[in-house]
Amino acid sequence: MRRCAVIGASGSGKSTLAGQVAHALDVERIDLDELFHGPGWSLPETPELRRRITEALDRADADRGGWVVSGNYSTTADIVHGRADTIVWLDLPRWRSTSRVIRRSLKRAATRQELWGGNRERFRNLVSRDPATNIIVWAWTSHPRVRSQYEALARSPLWARATVHRLTSVDEVTRFENDPTLSVAERHS
């Protein structure tokens, strides 16, 4: 495993797991949200996002011999998933992922934590019913769509050449994290 995509619904733990795997592999961690969200929550056009991702993957390959990408952008799945040798799909239950988003968003809003592009989550967004404004509503409403998209990709040629791990519970994620074949010593020997 040298090129790994960590995917899943909002709140599934993609960023956390990607950081752990990247550290264990001694490769670069690439967060798609960081490449996607600009100042004022501005969004790049699809060709620009695709260029940013391609450049980040190429740079990580050249500098560190691999990468771990976290994030879900269907417009760039062919780039990331097509180059990944491993895909880790965090397919946790909807209630678990959404409860994590609630805790994370409340903490970020309370502490004014800076996110990508200098953006911050705001309490007023967390009371909106609009999924485009409220990440909690987004997490709840998008979960079935994300699962359906990945079920289709799992049957597609795009994923056929990668090793796919579909982790459906916290226990499975923990077992994956603690798998001795993923240890730093094993990878660098």
Stockholm file with secondary structure:
# STOCKHOLM 1.0

chainA/1-189         MRRCAVIGASGSGKSTLAGQVAHALDVERIDLDELFHGPGWSLPETPELRRRITEALDRADADRGGWVVSGNYSTTADIVHGRADTIVWLDLPRWRSTSRVIRRSLKRAATRQELWGGNRERFRNLVSRDPATNIIVWAWTSHPRVRSQYEALARSPLWARATVHRLTSVDEVTRFENDPTLSVAERHS
#=GR chainA/1-189 SS CCEEEEEESTTSSHHHHHHHHHHHHTCEEEEHHHHHCCGGGCCCCHHHHHHHHHHHHHHHHHHHSCEEEECCCGGGHHHHHHHCSEEEEECCCHHHHHHHHHHHHHHHHHHTCCCGGGCCCCGGGGGCSCTTTCHHHHHHHHHHHHHHHHHHHHTSHHHHTSEEEEECSHHHHHHHHTCGGGSHHHHTC
#=GC SS_cons         CCEEEEEESTTSSHHHHHHHHHHHHTCEEEEHHHHHCCGGGCCCCHHHHHHHHHHHHHHHHHHHSCEEEECCCGGGHHHHHHHCSEEEEECCCHHHHHHHHHHHHHHHHHHTCCCGGGCCCCGGGGGCSCTTTCHHHHHHHHHHHHHHHHHHHHTSHHHHTSEEEEECSHHHHHHHHTCGGGSHHHHTC
//
